Amino acid sequence: MEIAYALLSRPRLWAFLSLMADTTGNTEATTASASHSGPRKSSWKYIGPGIVVAATGVGAGDLVATLIAGSNFGYTLLWAAVLGCLVKISLAEAAGRWHLSTGRTLFDGWASLGRWTTYFFVIYAVIWGFVYGAAAMSSSALPLQALFPDVMDLEWWGVATGLVGLVFVWFNKYAVFEKVMTILVGVMFVVTVYLAIRVTPNLGDAFAGLLPVLPDEKDSILNTLGLIGGVGGTITLAAYGYWVNAKGWTNTGWMNVMRLDNRVAYATTGIFVVAMLFVGAELLHSANIALASGDKGLIQLGDILADEYGTATSKFFLIGFFATSFTSLIGVWHGVSLMFADFVARYRAPSGEAKGEEVAAGERERSWPFRAYLLWLTFPPIVLLFQGQPFRLIILYGVLGAAFMPFLAGTLIWLLNSARTPREWRNGPLSNAMLAIAGLLFLVLCLKQIWDQPWSEFF
């Protein structure tokens, strides 16, 4: 992680990322934050939730999508991967700013917009959690089976990873969870950067790839939008505010720390995806090798690495693949369970407010709704591991997953431009512009996802 921090310390990059994160554009905010408890200035020693959101948001699917982009288009879409990180900075910063400036949780903000938000979240959490649980366990199982092929079948590796995630999150509080995630992120970082260096990237072509140019191919616009939207996070962006509270940050005195933390999150994410795009461009594009879509594409990459650089490099990559998948698993097991517990608390006391202090105190992590959703993520999806995923459920899962990001962007714009947010912490022009771009981007991707579904076979 020290390498990532050193990269961030470069003045020009730091200034640009600071501009992207410091979106309120109001000097009154500095005065307001001084009246609340928190550190006098931001410091590296405080960061943590950003590492968690980066680790959770970057899953095996993101790495495969970036590899395929590199294999198909070389360095042409490097700018899109970077832009995807910048878009996510604005979304995560807005979620964190809501939690710190209002003292209320994001679900509490959603509830204030009307009952429709509750209905959407409940349906989303139930269906998405059921299917995602199976996908996360399967993704974590693939590298383990490749590393230890004679131990047990893929399905049982999946069950084992799900149960380990359940036990780990059930019995540990946020502080331990964050430390383990940080270690696994360190593994991910070392592996991806090592691979990027190992394939000897063409830095001239890489810098040229920062120019916003579209590939001269059919559907290049939609492919580009998909890469931008797929870089690091879906519901984990909404969970970021909850992790900020769980860290103990509950007021505006922590605002600058949160922004630094958020920059670290998506600079780290950027390093992951850029490194994998380098691998795709140099190892696959130059040799005209097509990679399979889905998590199995990473197993295929492991075989290619074994042929090119030897078994040791392949196994090293598989360890990084496991770290990538398992951090997404335990990150969702913790973060989305925290959100579900907050939803139940708000539902049971509709006249009150869900406070960030309650999350900081650890009350949510000890609650029965938190543990009930943990069980929902773990045990029902095991059936899907052995019996396959039901067709209609997969369609609904895809549509709901695509709809969540425009929902998040739209509601954040609504909340952070209204009287629900203290005036000094409302959106500035840059934040509104970035959230609007994010909303439009994800709306287009959502409509494409709906359009591509085989609805005639659904009914």
Secondary structure, DSSP 8 states (H G I E B T S, - for coil): -HHHHHHHTSHHHHHHHHHHH--S--THHHHHHHTSSS-SS--GGG--HHHHHHHHH--HHHHHHHHHHHHHHTTTTHHHHHHHHHHHHHHHHHHHHHHHHHSB-HHHHHHTT-HHHHHHHHHHHHHHHHHHHHHHHHHHHHHHHHHSTTT--HHHHHHHHHHHHHHHHHH--HHHHHHHHHHHHHHHHHHHHHHHHHT---HHHHHHTTS----SSTTHHHHHHHHHHTSS-SHHHHHHHHHHHHTT--SGGGHHHHHHHHHHHHHHHHHHHHHHHHHIIIIIITTT----SSTHHHHHHHHHHHHHH-HHHHHHHHHHHHHHHHHHHHHHHHHHHHHHHHHHHHHH-TTS--BHHHHHTTTTTTSHHHHHHHHHHHHHHHHHHHH---HHHHHHHHHHHHHHHHHHHHHHHHHHTSTTS-GGGS--HHHHHHHHHHHHHHHHHHHHHHHHS-HHHH-
